[in-house]
Amino acid sequence: MTSDRWAGLRREYERAGLGPDNALADPIAQLECWLREAHDAGVPEPNAMTLATASPDGEPNARVVLLKALDASGLVFFTNYESAKGRELEANPRAAVVLVWLELERQVRVRGSVARISRAETDAYFAKRPRNSQIGAWASPQSQPVPDRTALEASFAECARRFEAAPLTAPPHWGGLRLRPREIELWQGRQSRMHDRLRYVCDGGVWRMDRLAP
């Protein structure tokens, strides 16, 4: 039997409006502004974003990653290149991400192409990670089957012993990926589901803004 227990869950969105008159012309700057406001509002993990990829035969996949850098060149996150998302993006270097801050009734969607960042950028970020996170990057065969939790903990302990007396550098199979946007959409919840949506499309290096119907 199909349950309809979720059908009646709804709320009105009425915190703010969004239009060309109060949105920045540069969507990256606008995203930076919204991220800062989400952080200041105490939203947990405001840089968490759902990353959607597709296999070479079009099978979709999605998971949450953390945005670690944002500038005019794009959005950067880090992963094991041999993980499922790493392999999918190597074969099909296009992706979409979604950031959502329900406390602020906001959502951002980004689509574009993906490429690895430089090794120097990866090494600079890796050096700032906590020691145990560095060890974890070496210890975890991300996305691969493992027999149990004990095997993971044994791998971590072995890597901790191996690197005990040495500073850690990033594993060769681990690093950053940059999503270079070609389309960015801002969503602000409004009453009666008449939400505000602004879509930016990059055309010849220039961003064009359109309002979309909800």
N, C-alpha and C positions, 0 to 999 in steps of 0.2 A: 504494500500500500504506500502510495506517495504521501509524504508528510507536507503539510502547508504551514508548519509552525513558524517559518521565516517570512511568510507572505505578508504578515501584518506589521513587520518591523519597518518603521520609517521615521524620519525626522525631517523637520524643515531646516533648510540652510538659509541663514539670514545675517551672517556676520558682516559681509562686505560685498561690493560689486567690483566688476572688472571690465574695463573698456579701453579703447585706444587713447582716451584722454587721461587715464591714470596708470597706463602700462608703459614701461620703457621701450624705446625703439629697438634696443639690442636685447634679444631674448636671453643671452648668456648673463648679462647684467641683471635682468629681471629674475632669473633663476637664482643667482647669487643673493639677491635681495630676499627672495622668499626663503631660501635656506637659512639665512641669518635670522629672519623673523621666526622661523620654526624652532631654531636653536634657542633663541631668546625666550620663546614661549614655553620652553621645557619639554618639547616633543621628544620622546625617546628615539634615539638613533635617527635624527632628522636626515642623515645622509644615506639611509637605507633605500635601495631602489631595486625593483624587480627587473631583472634582465631576461629578455626573451631572445632566443636564438632558434635556428632551424638547421636540421641535418641536410646533407646534400640532396636527399630525396624529399625534402620539405616537411619532415616530421618536426613539429614545434616542441620547444622545451623552455621552461622558465624557472628561475630561482632568484633569491634575494642576494645582492652583493652590496658592498659599501663604496660609495663615491669617495675618492680620496684626493682628487684634484679637479679643479674646474677653471678653465680660462677660455680665451677666444678660440683655441685649437680644439677644445672638446672636453669630454668627461672621462676621467681616468679611474679605473678600478684595477685590482690585482688578483691574480689567480695562478694556479698550477696550469701551465700550458698543455699538460697532458690530461687534464680533467675533461669531463664531458663538454663543458662550455668551451674550453680551450681548443679541443679537437673540432667542435662544430664551427667555431669562428675561424679556424684555420682553413677549413674547407669552404665555408660560406661567410665571408667577412662582412656581414650585415646584421644589424641588431636593433632592438628597441628597448627602451627602459621606461619605467614608470616610477615616479616618486609621489607619495601621497601623504598628506598631513591632515588627518581627519579633524584634529582639534582646531585647525584653521579653515576647514572646509575647502581644501585646495588639492589639486593634482597637477602634475606636469608629465607630459609624454614626450619622448625624444626618439627620433629614428635617424639612422645614418650608417656610415661605414665604420669598420673597426680595424685597427692596426696596432701592432706592438709598439710600445714606447721604446726609447733608447735604453741600452744597458746601463748607461750612466744614471738615467732617471730612476730606473729600478733600484740600482745599488744605493742611491741617495735615500730613497724611501725605506728600503729594507734596513738600513743602518739605524733608522729612528724607531723601528719596531721593538716592543719588549722582547727580552731574551727568549722567553718561552715561546713566543709567537715565531721567532726566527727558527728555533729548534723544530717547531711543528711543521714549518714549511719543508724542512728536510725529511721529517719522520713520516709524513702522511702521503701515501700513494693515492692522491685524491681521486675519487669516483671509482676506484678499483675495489672489487670484493675483498673483504678481510674475514678471517674465521670468527673473530670475536673481539670484544673490547680489550681483553688481555693482550692480544697481539699488537694492537695500536699502542698501548701503554709500554709494552716491551720495546717497540720501535722507537718511541720517544726517549725512553731511558737509555737505549743504546746510542742514539744521536747525542744526547746530553753528555754521556761519557766521552764519546769520540771528539766532541768539540769543547771539552771542559776547559782547556787551557788556551783556547784560540778565539779571536773575534770571528764572528760568523759573517759570511757574505751570502748573497742570494744564490739559491740553487740555479743551475743553468736552465732547468725546466720551469722556473717560476719567475713571474714578472708582471709588468703592467700592460694594460690594453687601453687604448684611447678610442672612445666613440666620437667620431666627428659628425656633428649633427647636420642634416639637410632639412629637417623639419622639427619644430618644437611647438607643442600646444600647451597653453595654460588653461586651467579649468578652475573656476570659482563657483562654489555651490550657491544657488539662489532659491528663493521661495517657489513653491509649486512646480519644482523640477525645471524651471526656466533658467537653467544655469548659464553663466557667462563662459564662453569659449573663445580664445584667441589663438589662431594658428599662425606661426611664422614659418615661411619657406625661404630657404636661401637660394637666390637666383643670381648667378654670376658674382658671388661674394657679397651680395646685398640682400638684407632681410626684408621680405614683404610680409605685411600683417593682414590677415583677414579675420573677420568675426564669423564664427560658425553657429548654426542653430543647435540648440541642445538636443 
